[in-house]
Amino acid sequence: MGRTVTFSFSSARYEGAKATETFTFEKLGLEASLDDMALEKELDEIFHAWVWDKLNISYSIVTAKEKDRL
C-alpha cells in the first residue's frame, strides 16, 4: 500500500466543522524519499489547501466610514 498520511481537523466552536481523510503519498504526489524537513513543508502546504477545500467558505470584509456631519 505504501506510505500514507492522515489529515484531520475539527472545530470546538462550529458544530460539524470536522473532517478526516487518509491519502497515499502517491495520491498526493509526494516522494517517500523526501527528507523530514522537505516532507513537513510539503505536507503543511497540502494540508492547508485540503482544509480550505473542506471548509468551502466564502467571506467578505466590509468597512464603512461615518458620513461627515453638517
CHARMM internal coordinates of N, CA and C (Angstrom, degrees):
IC EDIT
DIST 1 N 1 CA 1.4413
DIST 1 CA 1 C 1.5272
ANGL 1 N 1 CA 1 C 111.03
DIST 1 C 2 N 1.3041
ANGL 1 CA 1 C 2 N 119.34
DIHE 1 N 1 CA 1 C 2 N -28.26
DIST 2 N 2 CA 1.4496
ANGL 1 C 2 N 2 CA 121.21
DIHE 1 CA 1 C 2 N 2 CA 179.77
DIST 2 CA 2 C 1.5175
ANGL 2 N 2 CA 2 C 112.12
DIHE 1 C 2 N 2 CA 2 C 86.57
DIST 2 C 3 N 1.2831
ANGL 2 CA 2 C 3 N 114.67
DIHE 2 N 2 CA 2 C 3 N -177.87
DIST 3 N 3 CA 1.4639
ANGL 2 C 3 N 3 CA 121.46
DIHE 2 CA 2 C 3 N 3 CA -178.67
DIST 3 CA 3 C 1.5160
ANGL 3 N 3 CA 3 C 111.24
DIHE 2 C 3 N 3 CA 3 C -75.53
DIST 3 C 4 N 1.3212
ANGL 3 CA 3 C 4 N 115.95
DIHE 3 N 3 CA 3 C 4 N 143.24
DIST 4 N 4 CA 1.4619
ANGL 3 C 4 N 4 CA 120.62
DIHE 3 CA 3 C 4 N 4 CA 179.12
DIST 4 CA 4 C 1.5235
ANGL 4 N 4 CA 4 C 110.35
DIHE 3 C 4 N 4 CA 4 C -128.55
DIST 4 C 5 N 1.3123
ANGL 4 CA 4 C 5 N 114.69
DIHE 4 N 4 CA 4 C 5 N 163.38
DIST 5 N 5 CA 1.4638
ANGL 4 C 5 N 5 CA 122.34
DIHE 4 CA 4 C 5 N 5 CA 173.56
DIST 5 CA 5 C 1.5188
ANGL 5 N 5 CA 5 C 107.01
DIHE 4 C 5 N 5 CA 5 C -138.23
DIST 5 C 6 N 1.3334
ANGL 5 CA 5 C 6 N 116.31
DIHE 5 N 5 CA 5 C 6 N 140.16
DIST 6 N 6 CA 1.4576
ANGL 5 C 6 N 6 CA 121.38
DIHE 5 CA 5 C 6 N 6 CA 178.32
DIST 6 CA 6 C 1.5209
ANGL 6 N 6 CA 6 C 108.90
DIHE 5 C 6 N 6 CA 6 C -113.59
DIST 6 C 7 N 1.3192
ANGL 6 CA 6 C 7 N 115.41
DIHE 6 N 6 CA 6 C 7 N 125.69
DIST 7 N 7 CA 1.4593
ANGL 6 C 7 N 7 CA 122.31
DIHE 6 CA 6 C 7 N 7 CA 175.15
DIST 7 CA 7 C 1.5207
ANGL 7 N 7 CA 7 C 107.55
DIHE 6 C 7 N 7 CA 7 C -99.54
DIST 7 C 8 N 1.3208
ANGL 7 CA 7 C 8 N 116.71
DIHE 7 N 7 CA 7 C 8 N 141.63
DIST 8 N 8 CA 1.4418
ANGL 7 C 8 N 8 CA 121.11
DIHE 7 CA 7 C 8 N 8 CA 179.67
DIST 8 CA 8 C 1.5206
ANGL 8 N 8 CA 8 C 109.72
DIHE 7 C 8 N 8 CA 8 C -153.50
DIST 8 C 9 N 1.3205
ANGL 8 CA 8 C 9 N 116.28
DIHE 8 N 8 CA 8 C 9 N 143.19
DIST 9 N 9 CA 1.4544
ANGL 8 C 9 N 9 CA 120.66
DIHE 8 CA 8 C 9 N 9 CA 171.68
DIST 9 CA 9 C 1.5200
ANGL 9 N 9 CA 9 C 108.73
DIHE 8 C 9 N 9 CA 9 C -149.92
DIST 9 C 10 N 1.3148
ANGL 9 CA 9 C 10 N 115.59
DIHE 9 N 9 CA 9 C 10 N 156.38
DIST 10 N 10 CA 1.4544
ANGL 9 C 10 N 10 CA 121.45
DIHE 9 CA 9 C 10 N 10 CA 172.70
DIST 10 CA 10 C 1.5200
ANGL 10 N 10 CA 10 C 107.58
DIHE 9 C 10 N 10 CA 10 C -152.01
DIST 10 C 11 N 1.3023
ANGL 10 CA 10 C 11 N 114.91
DIHE 10 N 10 CA 10 C 11 N 161.04
DIST 11 N 11 CA 1.4588
ANGL 10 C 11 N 11 CA 120.99
DIHE 10 CA 10 C 11 N 11 CA 179.88
DIST 11 CA 11 C 1.5156
ANGL 11 N 11 CA 11 C 109.22
DIHE 10 C 11 N 11 CA 11 C -126.05
DIST 11 C 12 N 1.3114
ANGL 11 CA 11 C 12 N 115.97
DIHE 11 N 11 CA 11 C 12 N 125.92
DIST 12 N 12 CA 1.4607
ANGL 11 C 12 N 12 CA 120.32
DIHE 11 CA 11 C 12 N 12 CA 175.44
DIST 12 CA 12 C 1.5250
ANGL 12 N 12 CA 12 C 110.10
DIHE 11 C 12 N 12 CA 12 C -75.20
DIST 12 C 13 N 1.3075
ANGL 12 CA 12 C 13 N 116.58
DIHE 12 N 12 CA 12 C 13 N -18.71
DIST 13 N 13 CA 1.4578
ANGL 12 C 13 N 13 CA 121.40
DIHE 12 CA 12 C 13 N 13 CA -175.49
DIST 13 CA 13 C 1.5373
ANGL 13 N 13 CA 13 C 112.91
DIHE 12 C 13 N 13 CA 13 C -87.71
DIST 13 C 14 N 1.3347
ANGL 13 CA 13 C 14 N 117.50
DIHE 13 N 13 CA 13 C 14 N -34.44
DIST 14 N 14 CA 1.4593
ANGL 13 C 14 N 14 CA 120.96
DIHE 13 CA 13 C 14 N 14 CA -175.38
DIST 14 CA 14 C 1.5273
ANGL 14 N 14 CA 14 C 110.56
DIHE 13 C 14 N 14 CA 14 C -120.51
DIST 14 C 15 N 1.3122
ANGL 14 CA 14 C 15 N 116.15
DIHE 14 N 14 CA 14 C 15 N 115.26
DIST 15 N 15 CA 1.4535
ANGL 14 C 15 N 15 CA 121.92
DIHE 14 CA 14 C 15 N 15 CA -179.20
DIST 15 CA 15 C 1.5261
ANGL 15 N 15 CA 15 C 110.82
DIHE 14 C 15 N 15 CA 15 C -60.55
DIST 15 C 16 N 1.2961
ANGL 15 CA 15 C 16 N 115.90
DIHE 15 N 15 CA 15 C 16 N 135.12
DIST 16 N 16 CA 1.4584
ANGL 15 C 16 N 16 CA 120.48
DIHE 15 CA 15 C 16 N 16 CA 178.26
DIST 16 CA 16 C 1.5142
ANGL 16 N 16 CA 16 C 114.42
DIHE 15 C 16 N 16 CA 16 C 85.01
DIST 16 C 17 N 1.3192
ANGL 16 CA 16 C 17 N 118.14
DIHE 16 N 16 CA 16 C 17 N -5.87
DIST 17 N 17 CA 1.4699
ANGL 16 C 17 N 17 CA 120.94
DIHE 16 CA 16 C 17 N 17 CA 179.29
DIST 17 CA 17 C 1.5183
ANGL 17 N 17 CA 17 C 108.23
DIHE 16 C 17 N 17 CA 17 C -85.81
DIST 17 C 18 N 1.3368
ANGL 17 CA 17 C 18 N 115.23
DIHE 17 N 17 CA 17 C 18 N 79.53
DIST 18 N 18 CA 1.4552
ANGL 17 C 18 N 18 CA 120.07
DIHE 17 CA 17 C 18 N 18 CA 177.54
DIST 18 CA 18 C 1.5233
ANGL 18 N 18 CA 18 C 109.01
DIHE 17 C 18 N 18 CA 18 C -155.47
DIST 18 C 19 N 1.3049
ANGL 18 CA 18 C 19 N 114.35
DIHE 18 N 18 CA 18 C 19 N 152.84
DIST 19 N 19 CA 1.4650
ANGL 18 C 19 N 19 CA 119.91
DIHE 18 CA 18 C 19 N 19 CA 178.45
DIST 19 CA 19 C 1.5213
ANGL 19 N 19 CA 19 C 109.35
DIHE 18 C 19 N 19 CA 19 C -162.92
DIST 19 C 20 N 1.2974
ANGL 19 CA 19 C 20 N 116.09
DIHE 19 N 19 CA 19 C 20 N 150.35
DIST 20 N 20 CA 1.4590
ANGL 19 C 20 N 20 CA 123.43
DIHE 19 CA 19 C 20 N 20 CA 174.52
DIST 20 CA 20 C 1.5168
ANGL 20 N 20 CA 20 C 107.23
DIHE 19 C 20 N 20 CA 20 C -141.61
DIST 20 C 21 N 1.3208
ANGL 20 CA 20 C 21 N 115.87
DIHE 20 N 20 CA 20 C 21 N 135.69
DIST 21 N 21 CA 1.4665
ANGL 20 C 21 N 21 CA 120.27
DIHE 20 CA 20 C 21 N 21 CA -179.63
DIST 21 CA 21 C 1.5289
ANGL 21 N 21 CA 21 C 108.55
DIHE 20 C 21 N 21 CA 21 C -152.33
DIST 21 C 22 N 1.3168
ANGL 21 CA 21 C 22 N 116.35
DIHE 21 N 21 CA 21 C 22 N 138.72
DIST 22 N 22 CA 1.4567
ANGL 21 C 22 N 22 CA 121.98
DIHE 21 CA 21 C 22 N 22 CA -179.95
DIST 22 CA 22 C 1.5177
ANGL 22 N 22 CA 22 C 109.62
DIHE 21 C 22 N 22 CA 22 C -110.89
DIST 22 C 23 N 1.3266
ANGL 22 CA 22 C 23 N 115.80
DIHE 22 N 22 CA 22 C 23 N 135.74
DIST 23 N 23 CA 1.4649
ANGL 22 C 23 N 23 CA 122.85
DIHE 22 CA 22 C 23 N 23 CA -179.11
DIST 23 CA 23 C 1.5215
ANGL 23 N 23 CA 23 C 109.82
DIHE 22 C 23 N 23 CA 23 C -127.22
DIST 23 C 24 N 1.3103
ANGL 23 CA 23 C 24 N 115.70
DIHE 23 N 23 CA 23 C 24 N 151.25
DIST 24 N 24 CA 1.4668
ANGL 23 C 24 N 24 CA 119.45
DIHE 23 CA 23 C 24 N 24 CA 169.28
DIST 24 CA 24 C 1.5272
ANGL 24 N 24 CA 24 C 107.45
DIHE 23 C 24 N 24 CA 24 C -83.33
DIST 24 C 25 N 1.3161
ANGL 24 CA 24 C 25 N 115.11
DIHE 24 N 24 CA 24 C 25 N 156.70
DIST 25 N 25 CA 1.4662
ANGL 24 C 25 N 25 CA 119.21
DIHE 24 CA 24 C 25 N 25 CA 175.74
DIST 25 CA 25 C 1.5228
ANGL 25 N 25 CA 25 C 109.47
DIHE 24 C 25 N 25 CA 25 C -59.30
DIST 25 C 26 N 1.3337
ANGL 25 CA 25 C 26 N 116.13
DIHE 25 N 25 CA 25 C 26 N -38.23
DIST 26 N 26 CA 1.4636
ANGL 25 C 26 N 26 CA 121.01
DIHE 25 CA 25 C 26 N 26 CA -179.71
DIST 26 CA 26 C 1.5264
ANGL 26 N 26 CA 26 C 110.87
DIHE 25 C 26 N 26 CA 26 C -60.01
DIST 26 C 27 N 1.3262
ANGL 26 CA 26 C 27 N 117.21
DIHE 26 N 26 CA 26 C 27 N -44.86
DIST 27 N 27 CA 1.4683
ANGL 26 C 27 N 27 CA 121.74
DIHE 26 CA 26 C 27 N 27 CA -179.56
DIST 27 CA 27 C 1.5306
ANGL 27 N 27 CA 27 C 110.95
DIHE 26 C 27 N 27 CA 27 C -62.19
DIST 27 C 28 N 1.3399
ANGL 27 CA 27 C 28 N 117.06
DIHE 27 N 27 CA 27 C 28 N -34.36
DIST 28 N 28 CA 1.4544
ANGL 27 C 28 N 28 CA 121.68
DIHE 27 CA 27 C 28 N 28 CA 179.78
DIST 28 CA 28 C 1.5256
ANGL 28 N 28 CA 28 C 112.75
DIHE 27 C 28 N 28 CA 28 C -85.87
DIST 28 C 29 N 1.3253
ANGL 28 CA 28 C 29 N 116.67
DIHE 28 N 28 CA 28 C 29 N -4.79
DIST 29 N 29 CA 1.4554
ANGL 28 C 29 N 29 CA 120.40
DIHE 28 CA 28 C 29 N 29 CA -179.26
DIST 29 CA 29 C 1.5169
ANGL 29 N 29 CA 29 C 113.08
DIHE 28 C 29 N 29 CA 29 C 74.32
DIST 29 C 30 N 1.3311
ANGL 29 CA 29 C 30 N 116.58
DIHE 29 N 29 CA 29 C 30 N 27.94
DIST 30 N 30 CA 1.4605
ANGL 29 C 30 N 30 CA 121.49
DIHE 29 CA 29 C 30 N 30 CA -178.75
DIST 30 CA 30 C 1.5157
ANGL 30 N 30 CA 30 C 111.34
DIHE 29 C 30 N 30 CA 30 C -100.71
DIST 30 C 31 N 1.3010
ANGL 30 CA 30 C 31 N 115.60
DIHE 30 N 30 CA 30 C 31 N 142.44
DIST 31 N 31 CA 1.4581
ANGL 30 C 31 N 31 CA 122.19
DIHE 30 CA 30 C 31 N 31 CA 174.81
DIST 31 CA 31 C 1.5228
ANGL 31 N 31 CA 31 C 108.35
DIHE 30 C 31 N 31 CA 31 C -88.35
DIST 31 C 32 N 1.3122
ANGL 31 CA 31 C 32 N 117.80
DIHE 31 N 31 CA 31 C 32 N 128.01
DIST 32 N 32 CA 1.4638
ANGL 31 C 32 N 32 CA 121.66
DIHE 31 CA 31 C 32 N 32 CA 179.67
DIST 32 CA 32 C 1.5211
ANGL 32 N 32 CA 32 C 111.49
DIHE 31 C 32 N 32 CA 32 C -64.76
DIST 32 C 33 N 1.3230
ANGL 32 CA 32 C 33 N 117.04
DIHE 32 N 32 CA 32 C 33 N -18.08
DIST 33 N 33 CA 1.4623
ANGL 32 C 33 N 33 CA 120.77
DIHE 32 CA 32 C 33 N 33 CA -177.09
DIST 33 CA 33 C 1.5288
ANGL 33 N 33 CA 33 C 113.99
DIHE 32 C 33 N 33 CA 33 C -86.56
DIST 33 C 34 N 1.3460
ANGL 33 CA 33 C 34 N 118.16
DIHE 33 N 33 CA 33 C 34 N 0.91
DIST 34 N 34 CA 1.4616
ANGL 33 C 34 N 34 CA 120.65
DIHE 33 CA 33 C 34 N 34 CA 179.09
DIST 34 CA 34 C 1.5262
ANGL 34 N 34 CA 34 C 110.01
DIHE 33 C 34 N 34 CA 34 C -60.59
DIST 34 C 35 N 1.3507
ANGL 34 CA 34 C 35 N 115.97
DIHE 34 N 34 CA 34 C 35 N 143.47
DIST 35 N 35 CA 1.4577
ANGL 34 C 35 N 35 CA 117.76
DIHE 34 CA 34 C 35 N 35 CA 175.44
DIST 35 CA 35 C 1.5208
ANGL 35 N 35 CA 35 C 109.00
DIHE 34 C 35 N 35 CA 35 C -71.00
DIST 35 C 36 N 1.3255
ANGL 35 CA 35 C 36 N 116.60
DIHE 35 N 35 CA 35 C 36 N 163.82
DIST 36 N 36 CA 1.4642
ANGL 35 C 36 N 36 CA 121.73
DIHE 35 CA 35 C 36 N 36 CA -172.91
DIST 36 CA 36 C 1.5240
ANGL 36 N 36 CA 36 C 113.50
DIHE 35 C 36 N 36 CA 36 C -56.45
DIST 36 C 37 N 1.3321
ANGL 36 CA 36 C 37 N 117.57
DIHE 36 N 36 CA 36 C 37 N -42.47
DIST 37 N 37 CA 1.4644
ANGL 36 C 37 N 37 CA 119.90
DIHE 36 CA 36 C 37 N 37 CA -177.92
DIST 37 CA 37 C 1.5242
ANGL 37 N 37 CA 37 C 111.75
DIHE 36 C 37 N 37 CA 37 C -67.82
DIST 37 C 38 N 1.3256
ANGL 37 CA 37 C 38 N 117.22
DIHE 37 N 37 CA 37 C 38 N -42.72
DIST 38 N 38 CA 1.4654
ANGL 37 C 38 N 38 CA 120.92
DIHE 37 CA 37 C 38 N 38 CA 179.00
DIST 38 CA 38 C 1.5286
ANGL 38 N 38 CA 38 C 110.25
DIHE 37 C 38 N 38 CA 38 C -65.81
DIST 38 C 39 N 1.3277
ANGL 38 CA 38 C 39 N 116.61
DIHE 38 N 38 CA 38 C 39 N -40.29
DIST 39 N 39 CA 1.4587
ANGL 38 C 39 N 39 CA 121.38
DIHE 38 CA 38 C 39 N 39 CA 179.02
DIST 39 CA 39 C 1.5281
ANGL 39 N 39 CA 39 C 110.62
DIHE 38 C 39 N 39 CA 39 C -63.88
DIST 39 C 40 N 1.3150
ANGL 39 CA 39 C 40 N 116.75
DIHE 39 N 39 CA 39 C 40 N -44.01
DIST 40 N 40 CA 1.4618
ANGL 39 C 40 N 40 CA 120.79
DIHE 39 CA 39 C 40 N 40 CA 178.75
DIST 40 CA 40 C 1.5269
ANGL 40 N 40 CA 40 C 111.17
DIHE 39 C 40 N 40 CA 40 C -60.14
DIST 40 C 41 N 1.3100
ANGL 40 CA 40 C 41 N 117.18
DIHE 40 N 40 CA 40 C 41 N -42.41
DIST 41 N 41 CA 1.4697
ANGL 40 C 41 N 41 CA 121.39
DIHE 40 CA 40 C 41 N 41 CA 179.44
DIST 41 CA 41 C 1.5331
ANGL 41 N 41 CA 41 C 111.00
DIHE 40 C 41 N 41 CA 41 C -64.13
DIST 41 C 42 N 1.3273
ANGL 41 CA 41 C 42 N 116.48
DIHE 41 N 41 CA 41 C 42 N -47.28
DIST 42 N 42 CA 1.4660
ANGL 41 C 42 N 42 CA 120.66
DIHE 41 CA 41 C 42 N 42 CA 179.48
DIST 42 CA 42 C 1.5286
ANGL 42 N 42 CA 42 C 111.39
DIHE 41 C 42 N 42 CA 42 C -61.46
DIST 42 C 43 N 1.3315
ANGL 42 CA 42 C 43 N 116.30
DIHE 42 N 42 CA 42 C 43 N -45.67
DIST 43 N 43 CA 1.4602
ANGL 42 C 43 N 43 CA 119.87
DIHE 42 CA 42 C 43 N 43 CA -179.21
DIST 43 CA 43 C 1.5232
ANGL 43 N 43 CA 43 C 111.68
DIHE 42 C 43 N 43 CA 43 C -64.67
DIST 43 C 44 N 1.3082
ANGL 43 CA 43 C 44 N 117.26
DIHE 43 N 43 CA 43 C 44 N -37.20
DIST 44 N 44 CA 1.4609
ANGL 43 C 44 N 44 CA 120.91
DIHE 43 CA 43 C 44 N 44 CA 178.44
DIST 44 CA 44 C 1.5304
ANGL 44 N 44 CA 44 C 110.91
DIHE 43 C 44 N 44 CA 44 C -61.60
DIST 44 C 45 N 1.3189
ANGL 44 CA 44 C 45 N 116.51
DIHE 44 N 44 CA 44 C 45 N -45.07
DIST 45 N 45 CA 1.4712
ANGL 44 C 45 N 45 CA 120.93
DIHE 44 CA 44 C 45 N 45 CA 179.07
DIST 45 CA 45 C 1.5288
ANGL 45 N 45 CA 45 C 111.48
DIHE 44 C 45 N 45 CA 45 C -64.79
DIST 45 C 46 N 1.3196
ANGL 45 CA 45 C 46 N 116.39
DIHE 45 N 45 CA 45 C 46 N -44.02
DIST 46 N 46 CA 1.4656
ANGL 45 C 46 N 46 CA 120.69
DIHE 45 CA 45 C 46 N 46 CA 179.38
DIST 46 CA 46 C 1.5271
ANGL 46 N 46 CA 46 C 110.41
DIHE 45 C 46 N 46 CA 46 C -65.33
DIST 46 C 47 N 1.3399
ANGL 46 CA 46 C 47 N 116.45
DIHE 46 N 46 CA 46 C 47 N -41.53
DIST 47 N 47 CA 1.4621
ANGL 46 C 47 N 47 CA 120.82
DIHE 46 CA 46 C 47 N 47 CA 179.81
DIST 47 CA 47 C 1.5256
ANGL 47 N 47 CA 47 C 111.50
DIHE 46 C 47 N 47 CA 47 C -60.62
DIST 47 C 48 N 1.3298
ANGL 47 CA 47 C 48 N 117.29
DIHE 47 N 47 CA 47 C 48 N -46.31
DIST 48 N 48 CA 1.4625
ANGL 47 C 48 N 48 CA 120.36
DIHE 47 CA 47 C 48 N 48 CA -179.83
DIST 48 CA 48 C 1.5332
ANGL 48 N 48 CA 48 C 110.97
DIHE 47 C 48 N 48 CA 48 C -60.11
DIST 48 C 49 N 1.3147
ANGL 48 CA 48 C 49 N 117.53
DIHE 48 N 48 CA 48 C 49 N -42.19
DIST 49 N 49 CA 1.4670
ANGL 48 C 49 N 49 CA 120.85
DIHE 48 CA 48 C 49 N 49 CA 178.14
DIST 49 CA 49 C 1.5260
ANGL 49 N 49 CA 49 C 110.06
DIHE 48 C 49 N 49 CA 49 C -64.60
DIST 49 C 50 N 1.3244
ANGL 49 CA 49 C 50 N 117.05
DIHE 49 N 49 CA 49 C 50 N -39.68
DIST 50 N 50 CA 1.4672
ANGL 49 C 50 N 50 CA 121.80
DIHE 49 CA 49 C 50 N 50 CA 179.88
DIST 50 CA 50 C 1.5235
ANGL 50 N 50 CA 50 C 110.58
DIHE 49 C 50 N 50 CA 50 C -63.22
DIST 50 C 51 N 1.3423
ANGL 50 CA 50 C 51 N 117.13
DIHE 50 N 50 CA 50 C 51 N -45.77
DIST 51 N 51 CA 1.4651
ANGL 50 C 51 N 51 CA 121.10
DIHE 50 CA 50 C 51 N 51 CA -179.96
DIST 51 CA 51 C 1.5248
ANGL 51 N 51 CA 51 C 110.45
DIHE 50 C 51 N 51 CA 51 C -61.06
DIST 51 C 52 N 1.3416
ANGL 51 CA 51 C 52 N 117.25
DIHE 51 N 51 CA 51 C 52 N -47.67
DIST 52 N 52 CA 1.4711
ANGL 51 C 52 N 52 CA 119.91
DIHE 51 CA 51 C 52 N 52 CA 179.57
DIST 52 CA 52 C 1.5161
ANGL 52 N 52 CA 52 C 110.84
DIHE 51 C 52 N 52 CA 52 C -58.70
DIST 52 C 53 N 1.3216
ANGL 52 CA 52 C 53 N 117.30
DIHE 52 N 52 CA 52 C 53 N -40.01
DIST 53 N 53 CA 1.4655
ANGL 52 C 53 N 53 CA 120.86
DIHE 52 CA 52 C 53 N 53 CA 179.49
DIST 53 CA 53 C 1.5267
ANGL 53 N 53 CA 53 C 110.45
DIHE 52 C 53 N 53 CA 53 C -65.98
DIST 53 C 54 N 1.3185
ANGL 53 CA 53 C 54 N 117.56
DIHE 53 N 53 CA 53 C 54 N -41.35
DIST 54 N 54 CA 1.4632
ANGL 53 C 54 N 54 CA 121.16
DIHE 53 CA 53 C 54 N 54 CA -179.11
DIST 54 CA 54 C 1.5192
ANGL 54 N 54 CA 54 C 111.98
DIHE 53 C 54 N 54 CA 54 C -68.56
DIST 54 C 55 N 1.3257
ANGL 54 CA 54 C 55 N 117.12
DIHE 54 N 54 CA 54 C 55 N -38.12
DIST 55 N 55 CA 1.4588
ANGL 54 C 55 N 55 CA 120.09
DIHE 54 CA 54 C 55 N 55 CA -179.29
DIST 55 CA 55 C 1.5198
ANGL 55 N 55 CA 55 C 111.18
DIHE 54 C 55 N 55 CA 55 C -71.62
DIST 55 C 56 N 1.3248
ANGL 55 CA 55 C 56 N 116.05
DIHE 55 N 55 CA 55 C 56 N -33.55
DIST 56 N 56 CA 1.4598
ANGL 55 C 56 N 56 CA 121.48
DIHE 55 CA 55 C 56 N 56 CA 176.56
DIST 56 CA 56 C 1.5306
ANGL 56 N 56 CA 56 C 111.25
DIHE 55 C 56 N 56 CA 56 C 44.86
DIST 56 C 57 N 1.3226
ANGL 56 CA 56 C 57 N 115.49
DIHE 56 N 56 CA 56 C 57 N 56.81
DIST 57 N 57 CA 1.4584
ANGL 56 C 57 N 57 CA 120.04
DIHE 56 CA 56 C 57 N 57 CA -178.25
DIST 57 CA 57 C 1.5175
ANGL 57 N 57 CA 57 C 110.66
DIHE 56 C 57 N 57 CA 57 C -105.12
DIST 57 C 58 N 1.3000
ANGL 57 CA 57 C 58 N 113.95
DIHE 57 N 57 CA 57 C 58 N 157.37
DIST 58 N 58 CA 1.4505
ANGL 57 C 58 N 58 CA 119.20
DIHE 57 CA 57 C 58 N 58 CA 169.85
DIST 58 CA 58 C 1.5175
ANGL 58 N 58 CA 58 C 105.98
DIHE 57 C 58 N 58 CA 58 C -126.10
DIST 58 C 59 N 1.2883
ANGL 58 CA 58 C 59 N 116.40
DIHE 58 N 58 CA 58 C 59 N 153.74
DIST 59 N 59 CA 1.4470
ANGL 58 C 59 N 59 CA 118.94
DIHE 58 CA 58 C 59 N 59 CA -178.58
DIST 59 CA 59 C 1.5092
ANGL 59 N 59 CA 59 C 110.41
DIHE 58 C 59 N 59 CA 59 C -152.19
DIST 59 C 60 N 1.3125
ANGL 59 CA 59 C 60 N 114.47
DIHE 59 N 59 CA 59 C 60 N 163.00
DIST 60 N 60 CA 1.4536
ANGL 59 C 60 N 60 CA 120.49
DIHE 59 CA 59 C 60 N 60 CA 173.47
DIST 60 CA 60 C 1.5225
ANGL 60 N 60 CA 60 C 107.49
DIHE 59 C 60 N 60 CA 60 C -145.64
DIST 60 C 61 N 1.2901
ANGL 60 CA 60 C 61 N 115.21
DIHE 60 N 60 CA 60 C 61 N 154.87
DIST 61 N 61 CA 1.4523
ANGL 60 C 61 N 61 CA 122.35
DIHE 60 CA 60 C 61 N 61 CA 176.30
DIST 61 CA 61 C 1.5160
ANGL 61 N 61 CA 61 C 106.18
DIHE 60 C 61 N 61 CA 61 C -123.41
DIST 61 C 62 N 1.3164
ANGL 61 CA 61 C 62 N 115.77
DIHE 61 N 61 CA 61 C 62 N 120.18
DIST 62 N 62 CA 1.4584
ANGL 61 C 62 N 62 CA 120.99
DIHE 61 CA 61 C 62 N 62 CA -176.95
DIST 62 CA 62 C 1.5213
ANGL 62 N 62 CA 62 C 108.30
DIHE 61 C 62 N 62 CA 62 C -118.58
DIST 62 C 63 N 1.3004
ANGL 62 CA 62 C 63 N 115.45
DIHE 62 N 62 CA 62 C 63 N 127.22
DIST 63 N 63 CA 1.4624
ANGL 62 C 63 N 63 CA 119.18
DIHE 62 CA 62 C 63 N 63 CA 175.08
DIST 63 CA 63 C 1.5226
ANGL 63 N 63 CA 63 C 108.16
DIHE 62 C 63 N 63 CA 63 C -114.65
DIST 63 C 64 N 1.2950
ANGL 63 CA 63 C 64 N 115.55
DIHE 63 N 63 CA 63 C 64 N 148.96
DIST 64 N 64 CA 1.4558
ANGL 63 C 64 N 64 CA 120.43
DIHE 63 CA 63 C 64 N 64 CA 179.85
DIST 64 CA 64 C 1.5212
ANGL 64 N 64 CA 64 C 108.57
DIHE 63 C 64 N 64 CA 64 C -134.08
DIST 64 C 65 N 1.2870
ANGL 64 CA 64 C 65 N 114.93
DIHE 64 N 64 CA 64 C 65 N 144.57
DIST 65 N 65 CA 1.4403
ANGL 64 C 65 N 65 CA 121.64
DIHE 64 CA 64 C 65 N 65 CA 178.27
DIST 65 CA 65 C 1.5178
ANGL 65 N 65 CA 65 C 108.18
DIHE 64 C 65 N 65 CA 65 C -108.22
DIST 65 C 66 N 1.3286
ANGL 65 CA 65 C 66 N 116.03
DIHE 65 N 65 CA 65 C 66 N 136.05
DIST 66 N 66 CA 1.4615
ANGL 65 C 66 N 66 CA 118.01
DIHE 65 CA 65 C 66 N 66 CA 176.87
DIST 66 CA 66 C 1.5201
ANGL 66 N 66 CA 66 C 108.85
DIHE 65 C 66 N 66 CA 66 C -65.69
DIST 66 C 67 N 1.3237
ANGL 66 CA 66 C 67 N 114.85
DIHE 66 N 66 CA 66 C 67 N 139.83
DIST 67 N 67 CA 1.4665
ANGL 66 C 67 N 67 CA 119.05
DIHE 66 CA 66 C 67 N 67 CA 177.79
DIST 67 CA 67 C 1.5191
ANGL 67 N 67 CA 67 C 108.91
DIHE 66 C 67 N 67 CA 67 C -72.75
DIST 67 C 68 N 1.2995
ANGL 67 CA 67 C 68 N 116.08
DIHE 67 N 67 CA 67 C 68 N 143.09
DIST 68 N 68 CA 1.4689
ANGL 67 C 68 N 68 CA 120.22
DIHE 67 CA 67 C 68 N 68 CA 176.67
DIST 68 CA 68 C 1.5175
ANGL 68 N 68 CA 68 C 109.84
DIHE 67 C 68 N 68 CA 68 C -60.77
DIST 68 C 69 N 1.3041
ANGL 68 CA 68 C 69 N 115.82
DIHE 68 N 68 CA 68 C 69 N 135.37
DIST 69 N 69 CA 1.4705
ANGL 68 C 69 N 69 CA 120.54
DIHE 68 CA 68 C 69 N 69 CA 177.78
DIST 69 CA 69 C 1.5069
ANGL 69 N 69 CA 69 C 109.00
DIHE 68 C 69 N 69 CA 69 C -89.51
DIST 69 C 70 N 1.2915
ANGL 69 CA 69 C 70 N 116.95
DIHE 69 N 69 CA 69 C 70 N 140.85
DIST 70 N 70 CA 1.4600
ANGL 69 C 70 N 70 CA 122.44
DIHE 69 CA 69 C 70 N 70 CA 178.25
DIST 70 CA 70 C 1.4924
ANGL 70 N 70 CA 70 C 112.20
DIHE 69 C 70 N 70 CA 70 C -87.05
END
COOR INIT
IC SEED 1 N 1 CA 1 C
IC BUILD
